[in-house]
Amino acid sequence: MAVGELIVVSGPPGAGKSTVARSVADAYDPSALVIGDDFFAFLARGRIDPWLPDADAQNRAVISAAAAACGRLAKRFTVVYDGVLLPPYAALFATAAGRAFHYALLLPPLEVCLERVRERSEHPFSDQQAATDMWQSFDTTKGSLPTLDALDPPDEVVAEIVGLVESGILRTAR
């Protein structure tokens, strides 16, 4: 794959984004991994939990900043973005990044995501209701976007994503 590609690995909490995104980035050389949660961590005061309805303006600002960073890095690297990027924010992301991107949506069954959220200790997010709401937001897009159930071993999911990226199936319009 040529340098300048941008691959978004998205899905609800517990979908396996971080594990898969890290390995997708490792599949390319040179590559950069951008963690969406890190951009939300920049917020010091007045932060609104990003899953709440009142957080839309905040989310747009943070997603735009993350996407702009991805776009700049893509001038030199294949970039993998790991984050909860709901489809309504995809056009904003593409505009701020200055390029189209490949959108890999991981959507295991809800019960799997909730169990993963409960069991992980290294991640601060643990809100089961918010995880359910985000899962449902992604589930409503099923059929309109290629979706991976992410139940296979991570290396198989990564190989599937790399193949879909190379085929162009996951590319979004800008």
Stockholm file with secondary structure:
# STOCKHOLM 1.0

chainA/1-174         MAVGELIVVSGPPGAGKSTVARSVADAYDPSALVIGDDFFAFLARGRIDPWLPDADAQNRAVISAAAAACGRLAKRFTVVYDGVLLPPYAALFATAAGRAFHYALLLPPLEVCLERVRERSEHPFSDQQAATDMWQSFDTTKGSLPTLDALDPPDEVVAEIVGLVESGILRTAR
#=GR chainA/1-174 SS CCTTCEEEEECSTTSSHHHHHHHHHHTSSSEEEEEHHHHHHTCCSSCCCTTSGGGHHHHHHHHHHHHHHHHHHTTTSEEEEESCCCGGGHHHHHHHHTSCCEEEEECCCHHHHHHHHHHCSSCSCCCHHHHHHHHHHHHTTBTTBCEECCCSCHHHHHHHHHHHHHHTTTBCCC
#=GC SS_cons         CCTTCEEEEECSTTSSHHHHHHHHHHTSSSEEEEEHHHHHHTCCSSCCCTTSGGGHHHHHHHHHHHHHHHHHHTTTSEEEEESCCCGGGHHHHHHHHTSCCEEEEECCCHHHHHHHHHHCSSCSCCCHHHHHHHHHHHHTTBTTBCEECCCSCHHHHHHHHHHHHHHTTTBCCC
//
